């Protein structure tokens, strides 16, 4: 299985093994991106034959991670409240240990739920949409376009080129007290470890 890794959004990138992601990042001052979906063995040949593009690939595409991209460009608090509502719902299902929350480095937040299952893009989209709806997350802040096989997400601890801030992980137990100002201060540097709220 492979994921796509790109250096900036303009780079077509390359396909790598998921376990090689961190060692493939050569400069965290640049915005790196990876695909949340993995592609089958035949994707390597397809990628080379189609000018380093995965577009149109219809082989094995799946993910073991459910994910949400929330963003309110005017009111970060709405984004934070949406994340907290989703976290609460996921915890009510007994799935709390699989949750990861990130500040994107600009205005958004990413919530990931690591699972032991495999989901197709359409299954991922349907499950995530239904869970967001059940959690009461507004469609105004929930990006429903991130579930196609070509989608890429910023790699954690790499820099957002507009804001100059890094994508950082936020501890679940910090969500009730963290502010946008806190995150923007902490995100001035990459944090190899999940930051501690003081």
C-alpha positions as CSV (number, residue, x, y, z in Angstrom):
1,X,0.0,0.0,0.0
2,X,1.1,3.6,-0.7
3,X,0.3,7.1,0.2
4,X,1.0,10.2,-1.8
5,X,3.4,12.8,-0.4
6,X,3.9,16.2,-1.9
7,X,6.2,19.1,-1.1
8,X,3.8,22.1,-1.4
9,X,0.4,21.8,-3.1
10,X,2.0,22.5,-6.5
11,X,4.2,19.4,-6.4
12,X,2.8,16.2,-7.9
13,X,4.8,14.4,-5.3
14,X,5.6,10.7,-5.0
15,X,4.1,7.5,-3.7
16,X,5.7,6.2,-0.5
17,X,4.9,3.5,2.1
18,X,2.9,5.0,5.0
19,X,5.6,4.0,7.5
20,X,8.1,6.1,5.6
21,X,6.2,9.4,5.9
22,X,8.1,11.0,8.8
23,X,11.5,10.1,7.4
24,X,10.6,11.5,4.0
25,X,10.1,15.0,5.4
26,X,13.3,16.9,4.7
27,X,12.4,20.4,5.6
28,X,9.6,21.4,8.0
29,X,9.8,25.0,7.0
30,X,7.9,23.9,3.9
31,X,4.3,22.9,3.7
32,X,4.2,19.1,3.1
33,X,1.0,17.2,2.4
34,X,0.0,13.5,2.5
35,X,-3.0,11.6,1.2
36,X,-5.3,10.3,4.0
37,X,-6.2,7.4,1.6
38,X,-3.8,4.5,0.8
39,X,-3.5,3.1,-2.7
40,X,-2.9,-0.5,-3.8
41,X,0.3,-1.9,-5.2
42,X,-0.8,-1.2,-8.8
43,X,-1.0,2.5,-8.0
44,X,2.8,2.8,-8.4
45,X,2.6,1.8,-12.1
46,X,-0.5,4.0,-12.6
47,X,1.2,7.0,-11.0
48,X,4.2,6.7,-13.3
49,X,2.1,6.1,-16.5
50,X,-0.1,9.1,-15.7
51,X,2.5,11.8,-15.3
52,X,2.7,11.4,-11.5
53,X,-1.0,11.7,-11.0
54,X,-3.3,9.5,-9.0
55,X,-6.4,11.1,-10.6
56,X,-8.6,8.5,-12.2
57,X,-7.0,5.6,-10.4
58,X,-9.7,3.0,-9.6
59,X,-7.8,0.3,-7.9
60,X,-7.7,-0.3,-4.2
61,X,-8.3,2.9,-2.3
62,X,-9.0,2.9,1.4
63,X,-8.3,4.5,4.8
64,X,-8.3,3.3,8.4
65,X,-8.8,6.9,9.6
66,X,-12.1,8.8,9.7
67,X,-11.3,12.5,9.5
68,X,-13.0,15.9,9.6
69,X,-11.7,19.3,8.4
70,X,-13.5,22.2,10.2
71,X,-12.9,25.8,9.4
72,X,-14.7,29.1,10.1
73,X,-12.6,31.9,8.7
74,X,-14.3,34.6,10.8
75,X,-14.9,32.9,14.1
76,X,-12.3,30.3,15.3
77,X,-14.5,29.6,18.3
78,X,-17.2,28.1,16.1
79,X,-14.5,25.7,14.7
80,X,-13.4,24.8,18.2
81,X,-17.0,24.2,19.4
82,X,-17.5,21.9,16.3
83,X,-14.5,19.9,17.2
84,X,-15.5,19.5,20.8
85,X,-19.0,18.4,19.7
86,X,-17.5,15.7,17.5
87,X,-15.0,14.6,20.2
88,X,-17.9,14.2,22.6
89,X,-19.9,12.1,20.2
90,X,-16.9,9.9,19.4
91,X,-16.2,9.4,23.1
92,X,-19.8,8.4,23.6
93,X,-19.2,5.5,21.3
94,X,-16.2,4.4,23.4
95,X,-13.7,5.4,20.7
96,X,-11.9,8.2,22.6
97,X,-8.4,6.6,22.5
98,X,-8.4,6.8,18.7
99,X,-8.9,10.6,18.5
100,X,-6.3,13.1,17.3
101,X,-7.0,16.8,17.0
102,X,-4.8,19.3,15.2
103,X,-4.6,23.1,14.7
104,X,-4.0,23.4,10.9
105,X,-1.6,26.3,11.3
106,X,-4.0,28.9,9.9
107,X,-7.8,29.0,10.6
108,X,-8.8,25.4,10.6
109,X,-8.8,22.3,12.8
110,X,-8.5,18.6,11.8
111,X,-10.0,15.8,13.8
112,X,-8.8,12.2,13.1
113,X,-10.2,9.0,14.4
114,X,-7.8,6.1,14.0
115,X,-9.7,2.8,13.6
116,X,-9.0,-0.9,13.0
117,X,-11.3,-0.9,9.9
118,X,-10.8,0.0,6.3
119,X,-13.1,2.4,4.5
120,X,-13.6,3.4,0.9
121,X,-13.8,7.1,0.0
122,X,-17.6,6.9,-0.3
123,X,-17.9,5.1,3.1
124,X,-15.6,7.6,4.7
125,X,-17.6,10.5,3.4
126,X,-20.9,9.0,4.4
127,X,-19.8,8.1,8.0
128,X,-18.1,11.4,8.6
129,X,-21.0,13.4,7.2
130,X,-23.5,11.5,9.4
131,X,-21.4,11.8,12.5
132,X,-20.9,15.6,12.0
133,X,-24.7,16.0,11.5
134,X,-25.4,13.9,14.6
135,X,-22.9,16.0,16.6
136,X,-24.7,19.2,15.4
137,X,-21.7,20.5,13.5
138,X,-22.8,23.3,11.1
139,X,-22.4,22.6,7.4
140,X,-20.9,26.1,7.2
141,X,-17.7,25.0,9.0
142,X,-17.5,21.3,7.9
143,X,-15.7,20.7,4.6
144,X,-17.4,17.9,2.9
145,X,-15.2,18.0,-0.2
146,X,-12.2,16.3,1.5
147,X,-13.2,12.7,0.8
148,X,-12.0,12.1,-2.7
149,X,-9.0,9.8,-3.4
150,X,-6.8,12.8,-4.6
151,X,-7.2,14.8,-1.4
152,X,-4.1,15.8,0.6
153,X,-3.7,17.0,4.2
154,X,-0.8,19.0,5.7
155,X,1.7,16.9,7.5
156,X,1.9,17.7,11.2
157,X,4.7,20.0,12.4
158,X,5.2,21.5,8.9
159,X,4.7,25.2,8.2
160,X,1.7,26.9,6.7
161,X,3.1,29.2,4.1
162,X,0.5,32.0,4.5
163,X,0.4,32.2,8.3
164,X,4.0,31.1,9.0
165,X,2.6,28.8,11.7
166,X,3.0,25.0,12.1
167,X,0.3,22.3,12.1
168,X,0.3,21.1,15.7
169,X,-1.4,18.4,17.7
170,X,-3.7,19.5,20.6
171,X,-4.3,17.2,23.6
172,X,-8.0,16.2,23.9
173,X,-8.1,17.3,27.5
174,X,-6.9,20.8,26.5
175,X,-9.9,21.5,24.2
176,X,-12.0,23.1,27.0
177,X,-9.4,25.6,27.9
178,X,-7.4,26.3,24.8
179,X,-7.9,29.6,22.8
180,X,-7.0,30.7,19.3
181,X,-4.3,33.0,20.8
182,X,-2.8,30.0,22.7
183,X,-2.6,27.9,19.5
184,X,-1.1,30.7,17.5
185,X,1.6,31.2,20.1
186,X,2.4,27.5,20.4
187,X,2.3,27.0,16.6
188,X,5.2,29.4,16.0
189,X,7.4,26.4,16.4
190,X,7.0,22.7,15.4
191,X,6.2,20.6,18.4
192,X,7.5,17.1,18.1
193,X,5.7,16.2,21.3
194,X,2.0,17.0,21.9
195,X,2.2,20.4,23.7
196,X,1.3,20.7,27.3
197,X,-1.2,23.3,28.5
198,X,0.3,25.3,31.4
